Amino acid sequence: MARIKLDMPEKFVFQTKIAVRITDLNYGGHVGNDTLLSLIHEARMQFLHHSGYTELNMAGAGLIMGDVAIEFKTELFYGDTVLVSVVANDFTRVGFDIFYLLEKTVDNKSKLVAAAKTGMVCYDYSLKKIMGVPPGVKEQLGL
């Protein structure tokens, strides 16, 4: 079976810490795949906010997630704090990728929890159609 293998950027421009809540746990007693996607969404919202944007207004464009890829590496449990590093990369005319590196500290060492990428598409919600990446966004979000 082929596995997803992400080619992660070397540099990230934003970091945030997110605490794992008791409501984030599934029946296995750890963070499930659906919650990990929610943690990535929270990190994206904070990244955009830090840059002066939202998912509904990024310099006049809305955003839609066109795809997602996640490499799961280790479990998260209640009480863990996740350090999420974020950067936008691979810009095209109508979209770009956002990369996420999720880590936790175990025995004073950083341990990779997951690597992820979301493909974001610029969208005009009023016209219900894809639009171009607004000027200046690449410089504001990327490296």
C-alpha positions as CSV (number, residue, x, y, z in Angstrom):
1,M,0.0,0.0,0.0
2,A,1.4,3.4,-1.0
3,R,1.7,5.9,1.8
4,I,1.4,9.7,1.6
5,K,4.8,11.3,1.8
6,L,4.9,15.1,2.1
7,D,7.8,17.1,1.0
8,M,7.9,19.6,3.8
9,P,9.4,23.1,3.5
10,E,12.6,23.8,5.6
11,K,11.3,27.1,7.0
12,F,8.1,28.1,8.7
13,V,7.0,31.7,9.3
14,F,4.4,31.2,12.1
15,Q,4.0,29.1,15.2
16,T,1.2,28.6,17.7
17,K,0.6,26.3,20.7
18,I,-2.7,24.5,21.0
19,A,-3.7,22.5,24.1
20,V,-5.4,19.2,23.7
21,R,-8.8,19.3,25.5
22,I,-10.7,16.4,27.1
23,T,-13.3,16.8,24.3
24,D,-10.6,16.2,21.7
25,L,-10.3,12.5,22.7
26,N,-12.0,9.7,20.9
27,Y,-13.1,6.3,22.1
28,G,-9.4,5.1,21.9
29,G,-8.4,7.7,24.5
30,H,-6.3,9.7,22.1
31,V,-6.8,12.5,19.5
32,G,-8.5,11.0,16.5
33,N,-7.9,11.9,12.8
34,D,-11.0,14.2,12.7
35,T,-9.7,16.2,15.7
36,L,-6.2,16.5,14.2
37,L,-7.8,18.1,11.1
38,S,-9.6,20.5,13.5
39,L,-6.3,21.4,15.2
40,I,-4.8,22.1,11.7
41,H,-7.9,24.3,11.0
42,E,-7.3,26.2,14.2
43,A,-3.7,26.7,13.4
44,R,-4.6,28.0,9.9
45,M,-7.1,30.5,11.4
46,Q,-4.5,31.8,13.7
47,F,-1.9,32.0,10.9
48,L,-4.3,34.0,8.7
49,H,-5.3,36.2,11.6
50,H,-1.7,36.9,12.4
51,S,-1.3,38.0,8.7
52,G,-4.4,40.3,8.8
53,Y,-6.7,37.9,7.0
54,T,-9.6,35.5,7.6
55,E,-10.8,32.5,5.5
56,L,-13.7,34.7,4.3
57,N,-11.6,37.8,3.5
58,M,-8.0,37.3,2.4
59,A,-7.4,40.7,0.7
60,G,-10.8,40.3,-0.9
61,A,-10.8,36.6,-1.6
62,G,-12.4,33.8,0.3
63,L,-10.7,30.5,0.8
64,I,-11.8,26.9,0.2
65,M,-9.8,23.9,1.2
66,G,-9.4,21.8,-2.0
67,D,-7.5,18.9,-0.5
68,V,-5.7,17.8,2.6
69,A,-2.9,15.3,3.3
70,I,-1.8,14.2,6.7
71,E,1.1,12.0,7.8
72,F,0.3,10.7,11.3
73,K,3.4,9.9,13.4
74,T,2.4,9.6,17.1
75,E,-0.6,9.9,19.4
76,L,-1.8,13.0,21.2
77,F,-3.4,12.7,24.6
78,Y,-5.3,14.9,27.1
79,G,-2.8,17.4,28.6
80,D,-0.5,17.5,25.6
81,T,0.3,20.8,24.0
82,V,0.9,20.9,20.3
83,L,3.4,23.3,18.7
84,V,2.2,23.9,15.2
85,S,4.5,25.5,12.7
86,V,2.9,27.0,9.6
87,V,3.9,28.4,6.2
88,A,2.2,29.0,2.8
89,N,4.0,27.8,-0.2
90,D,3.6,26.5,-3.8
91,F,1.5,29.5,-5.0
92,T,-0.4,29.2,-8.3
93,R,-2.6,31.6,-10.1
94,V,-5.7,30.6,-8.0
95,G,-4.3,29.0,-4.9
96,F,-1.5,27.8,-2.7
97,D,-0.6,25.1,-0.2
98,I,-0.3,25.6,3.6
99,F,2.1,23.3,5.4
100,Y,1.8,22.3,9.0
101,L,4.3,20.7,11.3
102,L,2.8,19.4,14.6
103,E,5.1,18.6,17.5
104,K,4.9,17.9,21.2
105,T,7.5,17.7,23.9
106,V,8.2,14.3,25.4
107,D,11.0,14.0,28.0
108,N,12.3,17.5,27.1
109,K,12.6,16.5,23.5
110,S,10.5,17.6,20.5
111,K,8.5,14.7,19.0
112,L,6.8,14.8,15.6
113,V,3.1,14.3,15.9
114,A,2.1,14.9,12.3
115,A,3.0,16.7,9.1
116,A,0.2,18.1,6.9
117,K,-0.7,20.1,3.9
118,T,-3.9,21.8,2.9
119,G,-4.5,22.9,-0.7
120,M,-6.3,26.3,-0.5
121,V,-8.2,27.8,-3.4
122,C,-9.2,31.4,-3.6
123,Y,-13.0,31.8,-4.0
124,D,-15.5,34.6,-4.6
125,Y,-18.4,33.5,-2.4
126,S,-20.7,36.2,-3.8
127,L,-20.2,35.0,-7.4
128,K,-19.7,31.3,-6.5
129,K,-16.5,31.0,-8.5
130,I,-12.8,30.6,-8.2
131,M,-10.7,33.7,-8.4
132,G,-7.0,34.6,-8.5
133,V,-4.8,35.0,-5.6
134,P,-4.9,38.7,-4.6
135,P,-1.8,40.8,-5.0
136,G,0.5,40.9,-2.0
137,V,-0.9,37.6,-0.4
138,K,2.2,35.6,-1.4
139,E,4.5,38.1,0.2
140,Q,2.3,38.3,3.3
141,L,1.9,34.6,3.9
142,G,4.9,32.9,2.3
143,L,8.7,32.9,2.8
